[in-house]
């Protein structure tokens, strides 16, 4: 489950290499994905660096001139500032896949009763699997931990083991000696530390409590991320991908 209210561009320079496994840059592959967006009239969220955003659809492709055309409301008050910035991030979903790409060289084309937003053909696109396919168990040797205050006892600091994670949430192990954490509770400030390179702050919505095994003397609490920032999502996505690879390698040994 994603909350992409203000997606941020992926880092420029060498930082983008961390996302090599998710990159689509072959012209034929790009064209195929863009056609799916156009033919399905898939909603595309366009967000500017100032935080303003709008929802559009890809109306037409001009692969000869390498231009995209999006349907827009030409009277949107923040549209001129978004166009002037000449830097938008587009996010769309094709079933279980999230697509993200940058748009530049922006131009508004006005016609009789309608308007379109033109942009240059993207040179690359990033393709991420959505939540259902990417839930992974954490690696215990990295001591994955969630640090938070008990919502009913603010003076009580908790450090709970993170059992598994996805791009939409996580599961926490709560020992028997911790006062109950009730489903439906929202915790606004949580520090997640999955390993030395994966640390971020986020909110949690407690969803459900499940007994694990009598010998474990504790319960599993399923949680949903609340206001997961774009930068935290990128770090988390990378962790999930690397953890999947490590577990496959361990299974082959």
MIDOSE-1310 file (N, C-alpha, C; in nm, 2 decimals, decimal comma, always signed):
residues 253
xxxx	+0,08/-0,12/+0,00/+0,00/+0,00/+0,00/+0,09/+0,12/+0,00; +0,07/+0,21/-0,09/+0,15/+0,33/-0,11/+0,08/+0,45/-0,07; +0,15/+0,56/-0,03/+0,09/+0,69/+0,00/+0,18/+0,79/-0,08; +0,17/+0,80/-0,21/+0,26/+0,88/-0,29/+0,21/+1,02/-0,31
xxxx	+0,18/+1,09/-0,20/+0,13/+1,22/-0,21/+0,23/+1,32/-0,27; +0,36/+1,30/-0,24/+0,46/+1,39/-0,29/+0,58/+1,31/-0,32; +0,58/+1,23/-0,43/+0,70/+1,15/-0,46/+0,81/+1,24/-0,50; +0,93/+1,21/-0,46/+1,05/+1,29/-0,49/+1,13/+1,22/-0,60
xxxx	+1,21/+1,30/-0,68/+1,29/+1,25/-0,79/+1,40/+1,16/-0,72; +1,44/+1,05/-0,79/+1,55/+0,97/-0,74/+1,67/+1,05/-0,75; +1,77/+1,02/-0,66/+1,89/+1,11/-0,65/+1,97/+1,11/-0,78; +2,02/+1,22/-0,82/+2,10/+1,23/-0,93/+2,24/+1,18/-0,90
xxxx	+2,33/+1,18/-1,00/+2,47/+1,13/-0,98/+2,48/+0,99/-0,95; +2,58/+0,95/-0,87/+2,61/+0,81/-0,84/+2,50/+0,74/-0,76; +2,42/+0,82/-0,68/+2,31/+0,76/-0,60/+2,22/+0,68/-0,68; +2,20/+0,71/-0,81/+2,10/+0,64/-0,89/+2,14/+0,49/-0,91
xxxx	+2,27/+0,47/-0,90/+2,32/+0,33/-0,93/+2,26/+0,23/-0,83; +2,22/+0,28/-0,71/+2,16/+0,19/-0,61/+2,03/+0,13/-0,66; +1,97/+0,20/-0,77/+1,84/+0,16/-0,82/+1,85/+0,09/-0,95; +1,97/+0,04/-0,98/+1,99/-0,02/-1,12/+1,90/-0,14/-1,14
xxxx	+1,87/-0,22/-1,04/+1,79/-0,33/-1,06/+1,64/-0,30/-1,09; +1,60/-0,18/-1,06/+1,46/-0,14/-1,09/+1,45/-0,05/-1,21; +1,56/-0,02/-1,28/+1,56/+0,07/-1,39/+1,51/+0,01/-1,52; +1,43/+0,08/-1,59/+1,39/+0,04/-1,73/+1,44/+0,15/-1,82
xxxx	+1,53/+0,11/-1,91/+1,59/+0,22/-2,00/+1,59/+0,18/-2,15; +1,56/+0,05/-2,18/+1,56/+0,00/-2,32/+1,44/+0,07/-2,39; +1,46/+0,13/-2,51/+1,35/+0,21/-2,58/+1,23/+0,13/-2,60; +1,24/+0,00/-2,63/+1,12/-0,08/-2,66/+1,04/-0,11/-2,53
xxxx	+1,12/-0,13/-2,42/+1,05/-0,15/-2,29/+0,98/-0,03/-2,24; +1,04/+0,09/-2,26/+0,98/+0,22/-2,22/+0,85/+0,24/-2,30; +0,86/+0,22/-2,43/+0,75/+0,24/-2,52/+0,63/+0,15/-2,48; +0,66/+0,02/-2,44/+0,56/-0,07/-2,40/+0,49/-0,03/-2,28
xxxx	+0,56/+0,02/-2,18/+0,50/+0,07/-2,05/+0,42/+0,19/-2,08; +0,47/+0,28/-2,16/+0,40/+0,41/-2,18/+0,27/+0,38/-2,26; +0,27/+0,28/-2,35/+0,15/+0,24/-2,42/+0,04/+0,19/-2,33; +0,09/+0,11/-2,23/+0,00/+0,05/-2,13/-0,07/+0,16/-2,05
xxxx	+0,01/+0,27/-2,01/-0,05/+0,38/-1,94/-0,15/+0,45/-2,03; -0,12/+0,47/-2,16/-0,21/+0,54/-2,25/-0,34/+0,46/-2,27; -0,32/+0,34/-2,31/-0,43/+0,26/-2,36/-0,53/+0,23/-2,24; -0,47/+0,22/-2,12/-0,56/+0,19/-2,00/-0,61/+0,31/-1,94
xxxx	-0,57/+0,43/-1,99/-0,61/+0,56/-1,93/-0,59/+0,55/-1,78; -0,47/+0,51/-1,74/-0,43/+0,49/-1,60/-0,40/+0,63/-1,54; -0,46/+0,65/-1,42/-0,43/+0,78/-1,36/-0,28/+0,79/-1,33; -0,22/+0,91/-1,36/-0,08/+0,94/-1,33/-0,07/+1,06/-1,24
xxxx	+0,00/+1,05/-1,13/+0,01/+1,16/-1,04/+0,14/+1,24/-1,08; +0,12/+1,37/-1,10/+0,24/+1,45/-1,14/+0,27/+1,55/-1,02; +0,39/+1,54/-0,97/+0,42/+1,62/-0,86/+0,55/+1,71/-0,88; +0,54/+1,83/-0,84/+0,65/+1,93/-0,85/+0,74/+1,93/-0,73
xxxx	+0,85/+2,00/-0,74/+0,95/+2,01/-0,63/+0,89/+2,09/-0,52; +0,79/+2,18/-0,54/+0,74/+2,26/-0,44/+0,62/+2,19/-0,36; +0,59/+2,07/-0,39/+0,49/+1,99/-0,32/+0,36/+1,99/-0,39; +0,33/+2,08/-0,49/+0,20/+2,08/-0,56/+0,20/+1,95/-0,65
xxxx	+0,07/+1,90/-0,67/+0,06/+1,79/-0,75/-0,08/+1,79/-0,82; -0,09/+1,71/-0,92/-0,22/+1,70/-0,99/-0,23/+1,56/-1,05; -0,35/+1,51/-1,07/-0,37/+1,38/-1,13/-0,41/+1,39/-1,28; -0,35/+1,32/-1,37/-0,37/+1,33/-1,51/-0,38/+1,19/-1,57
xxxx	-0,39/+1,19/-1,70/-0,38/+1,06/-1,78/-0,30/+1,09/-1,90; -0,22/+0,99/-1,94/-0,14/+1,00/-2,06/-0,23/+0,99/-2,18; -0,24/+1,10/-2,26/-0,34/+1,11/-2,37/-0,28/+1,05/-2,50; -0,16/+1,09/-2,53/-0,10/+1,05/-2,66/+0,05/+1,04/-2,65
xxxx	+0,11/+0,96/-2,74/+0,25/+0,94/-2,75/+0,30/+0,98/-2,89; +0,40/+1,06/-2,89/+0,46/+1,10/-3,02/+0,60/+1,04/-3,02; +0,62/+0,92/-3,06/+0,75/+0,86/-3,05/+0,85/+0,91/-3,16; +0,80/+0,97/-3,26/+0,88/+1,03/-3,36/+0,95/+1,16/-3,30
xxxx	+0,87/+1,24/-3,24/+0,92/+1,37/-3,18/+0,97/+1,35/-3,04; +0,94/+1,23/-2,99/+0,98/+1,20/-2,85/+0,92/+1,29/-2,75; +0,78/+1,30/-2,76/+0,70/+1,39/-2,67/+0,58/+1,31/-2,62; +0,55/+1,34/-2,49/+0,43/+1,28/-2,43/+0,33/+1,39/-2,41
xxxx	+0,20/+1,36/-2,42/+0,09/+1,45/-2,40/+0,00/+1,40/-2,29; -0,02/+1,48/-2,18/-0,11/+1,45/-2,07/-0,23/+1,54/-2,07; -0,35/+1,48/-2,04/-0,47/+1,57/-2,02/-0,46/+1,64/-1,89; -0,49/+1,77/-1,89/-0,49/+1,85/-1,76/-0,60/+1,95/-1,76
xxxx	-0,63/+2,00/-1,64/-0,71/+2,12/-1,63/-0,63/+2,24/-1,63; -0,63/+2,31/-1,74/-0,55/+2,43/-1,77/-0,57/+2,54/-1,67; -0,68/+2,54/-1,59/-0,71/+2,65/-1,50/-0,66/+2,62/-1,36; -0,59/+2,51/-1,34/-0,54/+2,48/-1,20/-0,45/+2,59/-1,15
xxxx	-0,47/+2,65/-1,03/-0,40/+2,77/-0,99/-0,25/+2,74/-0,98; -0,20/+2,62/-0,94/-0,06/+2,60/-0,92/+0,01/+2,55/-1,05; -0,06/+2,54/-1,16/+0,00/+2,48/-1,28/+0,11/+2,57/-1,33; +0,09/+2,70/-1,34/+0,21/+2,78/-1,40/+0,34/+2,76/-1,32
xxxx	+0,33/+2,75/-1,19/+0,45/+2,74/-1,11/+0,51/+2,60/-1,13; +0,43/+2,50/-1,15/+0,48/+2,36/-1,17/+0,55/+2,36/-1,31; +0,49/+2,42/-1,41/+0,55/+2,43/-1,54/+0,68/+2,50/-1,54; +0,68/+2,61/-1,47/+0,80/+2,70/-1,46/+0,92/+2,62/-1,40
xxxx	+0,89/+2,54/-1,30/+1,00/+2,46/-1,24/+1,06/+2,36/-1,34; +0,98/+2,32/-1,44/+1,03/+2,23/-1,55/+1,09/+2,10/-1,49; +1,02/+2,05/-1,38/+1,07/+1,93/-1,32/+0,95/+1,86/-1,25; +0,90/+1,76/-1,31/+0,79/+1,69/-1,24/+0,82/+1,54/-1,23
xxxx	+0,77/+1,48/-1,13/+0,78/+1,33/-1,11/+0,65/+1,27/-1,13; +0,64/+1,17/-1,22/+0,52/+1,10/-1,25/+0,52/+0,97/-1,18; +0,40/+0,93/-1,12/+0,39/+0,80/-1,05/+0,25/+0,74/-1,10; +0,26/+0,62/-1,14/+0,14/+0,55/-1,18/+0,15/+0,40/-1,14
xxxx	+0,03/+0,33/-1,14/+0,03/+0,19/-1,10/-0,03/+0,11/-1,21; +0,04/+0,00/-1,25/-0,01/-0,10/-1,34/-0,03/-0,23/-1,26; -0,15/-0,25/-1,21/-0,18/-0,36/-1,13/-0,08/-0,37/-1,01; +0,01/-0,47/-1,01/+0,10/-0,49/-0,89/+0,23/-0,41/-0,91
xxxx	+0,24/-0,33/-1,01/+0,37/-0,26/-1,03/+0,35/-0,11/-1,02; +0,44/-0,04/-0,95/+0,45/+0,10/-0,94/+0,55/+0,15/-1,04; +0,52/+0,25/-1,12/+0,61/+0,31/-1,22/+0,64/+0,45/-1,17; +0,76/+0,50/-1,18/+0,80/+0,63/-1,15/+0,90/+0,68/-1,25
xxxx	+0,88/+0,80/-1,30/+0,97/+0,86/-1,40/+0,97/+1,01/-1,39; +1,07/+1,08/-1,44/+1,08/+1,22/-1,44/+1,03/+1,28/-1,57; +0,98/+1,40/-1,56/+0,93/+1,47/-1,68/+1,00/+1,61/-1,69; +1,05/+1,65/-1,81/+1,11/+1,78/-1,82/+1,07/+1,84/-1,96
xxxx	+1,12/+1,96/-1,98/+1,08/+2,04/-2,10/+0,93/+2,04/-2,12; +0,87/+2,10/-2,01/+0,72/+2,10/-2,00/+0,66/+2,22/-2,08; +0,55/+2,20/-2,15/+0,48/+2,30/-2,23/+0,33/+2,27/-2,21; +0,25/+2,38/-2,19/+0,11/+2,37/-2,19/+0,06/+2,40/-2,33
xxxx	-0,02/+2,31/-2,39/-0,08/+2,33/-2,52/-0,23/+2,35/-2,50; -0,28/+2,47/-2,53/-0,43/+2,50/-2,51/-0,50/+2,49/-2,64; -0,62/+2,42/-2,64/-0,70/+2,41/-2,75/-0,84/+2,47/-2,72; -0,94/+2,44/-2,81/-1,07/+2,49/-2,78/-1,14/+2,40/-2,68
xxxx	-1,15/+2,45/-2,56/-1,22/+2,38/-2,45/-1,13/+2,27/-2,38; -1,01/+2,26/-2,41/-0,92/+2,16/-2,35/-0,78/+2,20/-2,35; -0,70/+2,14/-2,26/-0,56/+2,17/-2,25/-0,48/+2,04/-2,24; -0,35/+2,05/-2,28/-0,27/+1,93/-2,26/-0,13/+1,98/-2,21
xxxx	-0,07/+1,89/-2,14/+0,07/+1,91/-2,09/+0,16/+1,82/-2,17; +0,26/+1,89/-2,24/+0,36/+1,82/-2,32/+0,49/+1,81/-2,24; +0,56/+1,69/-2,25/+0,69/+1,67/-2,19/+0,77/+1,59/-2,28; +0,90/+1,59/-2,25/+1,00/+1,51/-2,32/+0,98/+1,36/-2,29
xxxx	+1,01/+1,28/-2,38/+1,01/+1,13/-2,36/+1,11/+1,10/-2,25; +1,07/+1,02/-2,15/+1,16/+0,99/-2,04/+1,27/+0,90/-2,09; +1,39/+0,92/-2,05/+1,51/+0,84/-2,08/+1,51/+0,71/-2,00; +1,45/+0,71/-1,89/+1,44/+0,59/-1,80/+1,32/+0,59/-1,71
xxxx	+1,29/+0,48/-1,66/+1,17/+0,47/-1,57/+1,21/+0,37/-1,46; +1,15/+0,38/-1,35/+1,18/+0,29/-1,24/+1,05/+0,21/-1,21; +1,07/+0,08/-1,20/+0,96/-0,02/-1,19/+0,97/-0,09/-1,05; +0,87/-0,07/-0,96/+0,88/-0,13/-0,83/+0,76/-0,23/-0,81
xxxx	+0,78/-0,34/-0,75/+0,67/-0,43/-0,72/+0,60/-0,38/-0,60; +0,47/-0,39/-0,60/+0,39/-0,34/-0,49/+0,39/-0,44/-0,37; +0,32/-0,40/-0,27/+0,34/-0,46/-0,13/+0,32/-0,61/-0,13; +0,22/-0,67/-0,20/+0,19/-0,81/-0,18/+0,30/-0,90/-0,22
xxxx	+0,39/-0,86/-0,31/+0,49/-0,95/-0,36/+0,62/-0,93/-0,29; +0,63/-0,83/-0,20/+0,76/-0,79/-0,15/+0,76/-0,79/+0,01; +0,70/-0,89/+0,07/+0,71/-0,90/+0,22/+0,82/-0,99/+0,25; +0,92/-0,95/+0,33/+1,04/-1,03/+0,36/+1,06/-1,03/+0,51
xxxx	+1,11/-1,15/+0,55/+1,16/-1,16/+0,69/+1,29/-1,09/+0,70; +1,30/-1,02/+0,81/+1,43/-0,94/+0,83/+1,54/-1,04/+0,87; +1,66/-0,99/+0,86/+1,78/-1,07/+0,90/+1,81/-1,04/+1,05; +1,79/-1,14/+1,13/+1,81/-1,12/+1,28/+1,94/-1,08/+1,32
xxxx	+2,05/-1,12/+1,24/+2,18/-1,08/+1,28/+2,20/-0,93/+1,28; +2,12/-0,86/+1,20/+2,13/-0,71/+1,20/+2,05/-0,64/+1,31; +1,99/-0,72/+1,39/+1,91/-0,67/+1,50/+1,80/-0,56/+1,46; +1,71/-0,60/+1,37/+1,61/-0,50/+1,32/+1,52/-0,46/+1,43
xxxx	+1,51/-0,33/+1,46/+1,44/-0,28/+1,58/+1,35/-0,16/+1,54; +1,24/-0,15/+1,61/+1,15/-0,04/+1,61/+1,15/+0,03/+1,75; +1,19/+0,15/+1,75/+1,20/+0,23/+1,88/+1,08/+0,32/+1,89; +1,00/+0,31/+2,00/+0,88/+0,40/+2,01/+0,85/+0,41/+2,15
xxxx	+0,75/+0,50/+2,18/+0,70/+0,51/+2,32/+0,56/+0,44/+2,32; +0,53/+0,37/+2,43/+0,41/+0,30/+2,44/+0,29/+0,40/+2,43; +0,20/+0,38/+2,34/+0,09/+0,49/+2,32/+0,01/+0,51/+2,45; -0,01/+0,41/+2,53/-0,09/+0,43/+2,66/+0,00/+0,47/+2,78
xxxx	+0,13/+0,46/+2,76/+0,22/+0,49/+2,87/+0,34/+0,57/+2,81; +0,33/+0,69/+2,79/+0,43/+0,77/+2,72/+0,57/+0,77/+2,78; +0,58/+0,74/+2,91/+0,71/+0,74/+2,97/+0,78/+0,60/+2,94; +0,71/+0,51/+2,89/+0,77/+0,38/+2,86/+0,83/+0,37/+2,72
xxxx	+0,96/+0,36/+2,71/+1,03/+0,34/+2,58/+1,04/+0,20/+2,54; +1,00/+0,16/+2,42/+1,00/+0,03/+2,37/+1,10/+0,01/+2,26; +1,17/-0,10/+2,26/+1,25/-0,14/+2,15/+1,21/-0,28/+2,10; +1,13/-0,29/+2,00/+1,06/-0,41/+1,95/+1,13/-0,47/+1,83
xxxx	+1,15/-0,60/+1,83/+1,21/-0,66/+1,71/+1,11/-0,66/+1,59; +1,17/-0,62/+1,47/+1,09/-0,61/+1,35/+1,10/-0,75/+1,29; +0,99/-0,82/+1,27/+0,99/-0,96/+1,22/+1,00/-0,96/+1,07; +0,92/-0,88/+1,00/+0,92/-0,87/+0,86/+0,88/-0,73/+0,82
xxxx	+0,91/-0,70/+0,69/+0,87/-0,57/+0,64/+0,82/-0,58/+0,49; +0,74/-0,48/+0,45/+0,70/-0,47/+0,31/+0,70/-0,32/+0,29; +0,68/-0,28/+0,16/+0,67/-0,14/+0,13/+0,55/-0,07/+0,20; +0,46/-0,15/+0,25/+0,34/-0,10/+0,31/+0,33/-0,10/+0,46
xxxx	+0,42/-0,18/+0,52/+0,42/-0,19/+0,66/+0,52/-0,29/+0,72; +0,50/-0,33/+0,84/+0,59/-0,43/+0,91/+0,51/-0,51/+1,01; +0,58/-0,61/+1,07/+0,53/-0,69/+1,18/+0,63/-0,68/+1,29; +0,58/-0,65/+1,41/+0,66/-0,64/+1,53/+0,64/-0,75/+1,63
xxxx	+0,74/-0,80/+1,70/+0,73/-0,90/+1,80/+0,73/-0,83/+1,94; +0,62/-0,85/+2,01/+0,60/-0,78/+2,14/+0,60/-0,89/+2,25; +0,69/-0,88/+2,34/+0,70/-0,98/+2,45/+0,59/-0,97/+2,55; +0,57/-1,08/+2,62/+0,45/-1,09/+2,71/+0,45/-0,99/+2,82
xxxx	+0,57/-0,93/+2,86/+0,58/-0,84/+2,97/+0,55/-0,69/+2,93; +0,52/-0,67/+2,80/+0,49/-0,53/+2,76/+0,33/-0,51/+2,77; +0,29/-0,41/+2,83/+0,14/-0,38/+2,83/+0,08/-0,38/+2,69; -0,04/-0,44/+2,68/-0,10/-0,46/+2,55/-0,10/-0,33/+2,46
xxxx	-0,07/-0,36/+2,33/-0,08/-0,26/+2,23/-0,21/-0,29/+2,15; -0,30/-0,19/+2,15/-0,43/-0,22/+2,09/-0,44/-0,20/+1,94; -0,50/-0,29/+1,86/-0,52/-0,26/+1,72/-0,60/-0,14/+1,70; -0,57/-0,07/+1,59/-0,64/+0,06/+1,57/-0,56/+0,18/+1,62
xxxx	-0,47/+0,16/+1,71/-0,39/+0,27/+1,76/-0,29/+0,32/+1,66; -0,28/+0,45/+1,65/-0,18/+0,52/+1,56/-0,07/+0,58/+1,65; +0,06/+0,55/+1,61/+0,17/+0,60/+1,68/+0,25/+0,69/+1,58; +0,27/+0,81/+1,62/+0,31/+0,91/+1,52/+0,47/+0,91/+1,50
xxxx	+0,54/+0,88/+1,60/+0,69/+0,89/+1,60/+0,75/+0,75/+1,63; +0,81/+0,69/+1,53/+0,87/+0,56/+1,54/+1,00/+0,56/+1,47; +1,11/+0,51/+1,53/+1,24/+0,50/+1,46/+1,26/+0,36/+1,42; +1,28/+0,34/+1,29/+1,30/+0,20/+1,24/+1,45/+0,19/+1,21
xxxx	+1,51/+0,08/+1,26/+1,65/+0,05/+1,23/+1,66/-0,09/+1,19; +1,67/-0,12/+1,06/+1,68/-0,25/+1,01/+1,82/-0,31/+0,99; +1,91/-0,22/+0,96/+2,05/-0,25/+0,96/+2,13/-0,12/+0,96; +2,26/-0,13/+0,94/+2,34/+0,00/+0,95/+2,31/+0,10/+0,84
xxxx	+2,25/+0,05/+0,73/+2,22/+0,14/+0,62/+2,07/+0,17/+0,60; +1,99/+0,12/+0,68/+1,84/+0,13/+0,66/+1,78/+0,18/+0,79; +1,77/+0,31/+0,81/+1,72/+0,37/+0,92/+1,63/+0,49/+0,88; +1,51/+0,50/+0,94/+1,42/+0,61/+0,90/+1,31/+0,63/+1,01
xxxx	+1,25/+0,74/+1,01/+1,14/+0,78/+1,10/+1,01/+0,77/+1,03; +0,91/+0,72/+1,10/+0,78/+0,70/+1,03/+0,67/+0,69/+1,14; +0,55/+0,69/+1,10/+0,44/+0,66/+1,19/+0,39/+0,52/+1,17; +0,31/+0,46/+1,26/+0,26/+0,33/+1,25/+0,11/+0,33/+1,29
xxxx	+0,04/+0,25/+1,21/-0,10/+0,22/+1,25/-0,11/+0,07/+1,28; -0,14/+0,04/+1,41/-0,14/-0,10/+1,45/-0,27/-0,16/+1,40; -0,25/-0,28/+1,33/-0,36/-0,34/+1,26/-0,42/-0,46/+1,32; -0,34/-0,56/+1,36/-0,39/-0,68/+1,41/-0,28/-0,75/+1,50
xxxx	-0,33/-0,83/+1,60/-0,24/-0,90/+1,69/-0,26/-1,05/+1,67; -0,15/-1,12/+1,66/-0,15/-1,26/+1,63/-0,06/-1,33/+1,73; -0,11/-1,44/+1,80/-0,02/-1,52/+1,88/+0,07/-1,60/+1,79; +0,20/-1,61/+1,83/+0,30/-1,68/+1,75/+0,30/-1,83/+1,79
xxxx	+0,37/-1,85/+1,90/+0,38/-1,99/+1,95/+0,39/-1,97/+2,10; +0,33/-2,07/+2,18/+0,33/-2,05/+2,33/+0,47/-2,03/+2,38; +0,57/-2,10/+2,32/+0,71/-2,09/+2,37/+0,77/-1,96/+2,35; +0,72/-1,88/+2,26/+0,78/-1,75/+2,23/+0,75/-1,64/+2,33
xxxx	+0,64/-1,67/+2,40/+0,60/-1,57/+2,51/+0,58/-1,43/+2,46; +0,51/-1,42/+2,35/+0,48/-1,29/+2,29/+0,39/-1,30/+2,18; +0,36/-1,18/+2,11/+0,26/-1,18/+2,00/+0,32/-1,10/+1,89; +0,27/-1,12/+1,77/+0,30/-1,05/+1,65/+0,20/-0,95/+1,62
xxxx	+0,25/-0,82/+1,60/+0,15/-0,71/+1,57/+0,18/-0,66/+1,43; +0,08/-0,67/+1,34/+0,09/-0,62/+1,21/+0,07/-0,47/+1,20; +0,15/-0,40/+1,13/+0,14/-0,25/+1,13/+0,15/-0,20/+0,99; +0,08/-0,09/+0,97/+0,09/-0,02/+0,84/+0,17/+0,11/+0,86
xxxx	+0,26/+0,14/+0,76/+0,33/+0,27/+0,77/+0,24/+0,39/+0,76; +0,26/+0,49/+0,83/+0,19/+0,62/+0,82/+0,28/+0,73/+0,78; +0,26/+0,79/+0,67/+0,34/+0,90/+0,61/+0,48/+0,86/+0,59; +0,50/+0,75/+0,52/+0,63/+0,70/+0,48/+0,69/+0,80/+0,38
xxxx	+0,79/+0,87/+0,40/+0,85/+0,97/+0,31/+0,91/+0,90/+0,19; +0,91/+0,98/+0,08/+0,98/+0,92/-0,04/+1,12/+0,87/-0,02; +1,20/+0,94/+0,06/+1,34/+0,90/+0,08/+1,34/+0,77/+0,16; +1,25/+0,76/+0,26/+1,24/+0,64/+0,34/+1,19/+0,52/+0,26
xxxx	+1,10/+0,55/+0,17/+1,05/+0,44/+0,08/+1,16/+0,39/-0,01; +1,25/+0,47/-0,06/+1,36/+0,43/-0,15/+1,46/+0,34/-0,07; +1,49/+0,39/+0,06/+1,58/+0,31/+0,14/+1,52/+0,17/+0,17; +1,39/+0,17/+0,20/+1,32/+0,05/+0,24/+1,31/-0,05/+0,12
xxxx	+1,28/+0,01/+0,00/+1,27/-0,07/-0,12/+1,40/-0,14/-0,15; +1,51/-0,07/-0,13/+1,64/-0,13/-0,15/+1,67/-0,24/-0,05; +1,63/-0,22/+0,08/+1,65/-0,32/+0,18/+1,58/-0,45/+0,15; +1,45/-0,43/+0,10/+1,37/-0,55/+0,07/+1,43/-0,63/-0,04
xxxx	+1,48/-0,56/-0,14/+1,54/-0,62/-0,26/+1,66/-0,70/-0,22; +1,75/-0,63/-0,14/+1,88/-0,70/-0,10/+1,85/-0,81/+0,00; +1,75/-0,80/+0,08/+1,72/-0,91/+0,17/+1,67/-1,03/+0,10; +1,58/-1,01/+0,00/+1,53/-1,12/-0,08/+1,65/-1,19/-0,15
xxxx	+1,74/-1,12/-0,20/+1,86/-1,18/-0,27/+1,94/-1,26/-0,17; +1,96/-1,20/-0,05/+2,04/-1,28/+0,05/+1,97/-1,41/+0,09; +1,84/-1,40/+0,11/+1,77/-1,52/+0,15/+1,77/-1,63/+0,04; +1,77/-1,59/-0,09/+1,78/-1,68/-0,20/+1,92/-1,75/-0,20
xxxx	+2,02/-1,67/-0,17/+2,16/-1,72/-0,17/+2,17/-1,82/-0,05; +2,12/-1,79/+0,06/+2,13/-1,87/+0,18/+2,05/-2,01/+0,15; +1,94/-2,00/+0,08/+1,86/-2,12/+0,05/+1,94/-2,21/-0,05; +2,03/-2,16/-0,13/+2,11/-2,24/-0,22/+2,23/-2,30/-0,16
x	+2,27/-2,25/-0,04/+2,39/-2,31/+0,02/+2,36/-2,45/+0,07
